[in-house]
Every structure is written in structure tokens, then in C-alpha cells.
Amino acid sequence: MKVILQQDIHDLGLEGDTVEVADGYARNYLIPKGLALEATSQNLKMMEQRRKKIEAKRVKAQGEAEAVKEKIESLVLMFRQKAGEEGKLYGSVTAMDIAESLEQKGIVVDRRKIVLDQPIKSLGDFDVGVKLYPGVVASLKVTVAPEE
């Protein structure tokens, strides 16, 4: 079934895009939650009228994401953790810890947007990706040092 997205949906598309999805996914999830409209000729015409507003909103959001990217890339987050003799941490540094530290520095980022495959469990310097907007990924420097 073809639907028109009303919001940006991760791994599916951006607002205003027309995408092909399974019938059940559209009828049972996307349309009832207001995330999409069925791609009828009337809905397509309505979406064409809204397209300029959507494009302006995208440009603004991308510009804001670029500004936040510059702030994030200029930071180095320092974490002090208890560690064993071989540099292994007794705990770990998680995406939630990184999000809280960023928030203390005045940058609010959802922890789910911090790309961390596994929690950091050793001492050292790490590069962590932060997805701010589709196509805008900031590289954050994280240093984990032993607690003194």
C-alpha cells in the first residue's frame, strides 16, 4: 500500500515522502497513529500544497543540527571510573551517561541518538557518533580515565 508520511520515521522516510509499505503496517499502525495518510489523489494534491512548508522546516532543522554538530565536535567529555589493573572498568560508560554529560554542558540529545554499539568498558579515548538529523552525524570525543 502506498502512503504519504506525516512525520519523519526512522528507516522509512521523511515527512511528505510517498512510500510503499505492507498493507497491515499501514492500516494497523501508521494511519491510526496519524503517522501517514493513504496515497489517494486528493491526499497527494494536499501534500503538494504543503511541500514548500515541509521543505522550509527541513532546511531549518538541518541548519540547527549543523550548529549543534559544531558544538558537539568541539567538546571532549571526560569520565572518571574505577578500573582494574589491566584498564578494564568495574562499571561502564553508557549512552545515558554521555547524554547526561552533554545535557550538563547545555546540549540536549536523546540517548537513543548516541551511536554506541556496546557500553565503553575500558580506559582510553573513544569517538562516539551522535545522529542529529538524517545525514548529520557528529563525532564526539570521549575520554575515560581512572578514578584517583
Summary of the structure (lengths in Angstrom):
residues: 148
radius of gyration: 20.5
end to end distance: 59.8
largest distance: 67.5
contacts: 385
relative contact order: 0.14
helix: 36%
strand: 34%
